[in-house]
Amino acid sequence: MTRNSAKFYFTATLAVVASAGIGYSAEKQSDITFESSNPEDEPTAFASSYFGFILNQNQPWSYGTSTWSKGGPSWGVEYRFFYKDTWTLAISGEFKQLKNLEHNDENLFALSQETMRLVRLYHPWYLAAGGKLSNYTPVRQISIPYERDETRALDTGAAISVATIWIVGPRVITMLSANRWRSLSTTKRQGVELTATALITFR
């Protein structure tokens, strides 16, 4: 091998090693950038989803007293989803016990979707506020399966809700809620509701 060819071989070898080193450094830098932009998720207080049982107390309010004389206790079930301790969404089915001006039953079954924003006071106590949209089905009595009251029309409604949430343990939470609900078709069907809900996670 001549001196010139040896010099060429040495120079080419250095160039290959340098380019490999630059490529490796760029790859490591890319990995570092990717990892720094994707930190591990912070631990959350709530599980992703819960299923629970509702106990409620309804009372006619404002113009609702021109339709119902009083309300009473009832029950329902709920599926609730939590997103990063920031939002909670729920689908529920519950009865509303109500009596007309002649003190006869005029109960409703409400199928509802609720969205609430969470605010942490201090762990494990949280507050929530939001709204609810519902479909109201008139029923003859509070029972499963229910019997629809054909003499009264189906209705839709909305509510403003506030709640306090207490994390009892890793799998159980409780909620105390209050909502001001009303029909979207008439001011003569409206009321207030207090609920207590016990929820357990199954995932």
Buried (B, 14 or more C-beta within 10 A) or exposed (E): EEEEEEEEEEEEEEEEEEEEEEEEEEEEEEEEEEEEEEEEEEEEBBBEBBEBBBBBBBBBBEBBBEBBBBBBEBBBBBBBBBEEBEBBBBEBBBBBBBBEEEEEBBBBBBBBEBBBEBEEEEEBEBBBEBEBBBBBBBBBEBEEEBEEBEEBEEBEBBBEBBBBBEBEEEEBBBBEBBBBBBBEEEEBBBBBBBBEBBBBBEE
